[in-house]
Structure formats: C-alpha cells, structure tokens
Amino acid sequence: MAKYTNDSIDRLMQALTLIETPEECRALFDDLCTIKELQNMATRLDTAIMIADGVNYQEISKKTGASTATISRVSRAYNYGDDGYKSIIAKLRKTEK
C-alpha cells in the first residue's frame, strides 16, 4: 500500500474505479489536470511501455522527449514499484489484440 494515502487520495482512487467509458475518463481528467499534467502522465506511460519492450534510455528520450531523470524514475517504478505499470500495460496489450 502506498505511504502517501489519506482520505482524499482514497476518494480519488475510488472515483477512478467508477469510470465506465473512455469519454467519462477523458472528461474527469480534463477537469482534474492541466494539459501539461496530462502530457506528462502520457509520456510516463509511453516510457513504461518502452521499458517493458526493452528500449534503451537514449531511444526512449528521443521518441518521447522525456529526460533521463524521468526515464529513470519510471524505470524504478516499473521494476521495483507496486506493479501498476505492469498491470495496466498487460491490460492495454490485451485490448490491442
């Protein structure tokens, strides 16, 4: 379990589990986040996907524009985190087939 949890974060996580469509998800994130925050999260997910595929840092940086510090943080979370990236990447790949 995450060390940063509190009632507000728990409520946000619960709200995310209630999303039923991509449109509903987009609407919520458009309201919650700035464009830059959304872009940063998308870049992190793209980075995690490339890490899962064994792409090297230089190529990831070239394709995403992510800094090596960001790539390193994503890699650490991917390899040693709570498997959030691994879980969602597996689910995304199932929907792509």
Secondary structure, 3 states (H helix, E strand, C coil): CCCCCCHHHHHHHHHHHCCCCHHHHHHHHHHHCCHHHHHHHHHHHHHHHHHHCCCCHHHHHHHHCCCHHHHHHHHHHHHHCCCHHHHHHHHHHHHHC
